[in-house]
Amino acid sequence: MKTKLISIAFTLLLFATFANAQISVGILGGVNLQNLNGKTHGGDMLDNTMIPGFHAGLNVQIPVAPEFYFQPGLLFSTKGAKNTGTLLTTTTNLSYVELPLNFVYKGQLGNGFVLLGVGPYVAYAIKGKVTTEGGSVALESAVKFQNVVEITESLLVPYYKALDAGGNIFFGYEMASGIFAQVNAQLGMLNINPEYKIMTDDKAAVKNTGFGLSLGYRF
């Protein structure tokens, strides 16, 4: 699945780059503030806080109408959350290859352009870890990505689904030189918590949410 997603993304970017001379390519990177929202196995709301992360990648801008563009991209993005309890603090870090598919309004404002984008994204997790800290002791556990956790599998291992999808929205400004900045918001719509066969009434639901700031340059 991971290989197929990356192959499709690269094919889309390469095709778009050479299909139309008016198409531009942008490189971008920035910081994330991410959280994991939802419910616990018992149905209580998750009491998580945001953690910082980063994203980096590229996109192409394809004109579809005056001042309107289709903007597919390919990003590496880190997400996760922190949970602080009475005795233990748990930090979850997840790394994704992400394919945003945004539709962008780009209107003239001064010497540059105001940007307003919205669209879906699809992401696939490629690695992750959960760090549990208590006093001076810290334990790191690698995340296993799978959709179903069988009865015979260890419950001491952190599990998540690899596939994620949701919606993006961003607002920004691009200067005449091609330098741009934008504020991003993202709402995950898929439950990335796997199905636990050992639990008959599992109410857990975990979704990625977050904000970010991107800086980039469009060629």
C-alpha positions, 0 to 999 in steps of 0.5 A: 500500500505504501509503495503504491501510494508513493508511486501514484503521487510521483506519477501525478506530479511528473505528469502534471509538470510536463503536461502544461507549460503554465504549471508551476512547481513549489517546494515548501516546509514548516512546523506542525502543531498536532493532536490525536482527538477522540475517545478511549476504549471505554468511551471517555474523551481523550485528554491529549495535548498538541505536540510540535512536528514538521512537514516538507515536500513539494506541490504542483499548481495546475490552472483550471480557470482564471484565478483557480488552480488544482494543487496536488502535492507530496509531503513528509509530515509528522503528527501525534499527541501527548497525554500527561497523567498523574504518574506517567506521560505518554507521547505518540509520534507518527510519521506519514507520507501525505498526498494533499489534493487542494483546490486553490483560489489565487487572486491578485493583491498588491504585487503578489497573490492572496491564496485560499485553498481547500481539499482532501488529503490521503496519508500513509504512516511509515513509522511511529513510536510511543514514549512513556516517561515516569520520573527518570525512567523512559520507555520507547515502543515502536508502533505496529501499523495494522487494521486488526489486533488479534486476541493472541497479540500483545496489548503492550504494543502500541497499534495504529492503522496506517491509512489516514484521510481527511480535509485541508484548508489554508490561507496565505500570500505569495509574493511576486518573487515566488516566495509564499507563506501560508497557515494550514489547518487539517482535520482527520476523518478516518479512525486510525485506532485498529479493531481489537478482537479481544474487546467486545464493546470497544468505543475507541476512536482516534483522529489526527487534527492539527495546524501548521505554518508553511514557507515555500518558493514557487518556480 
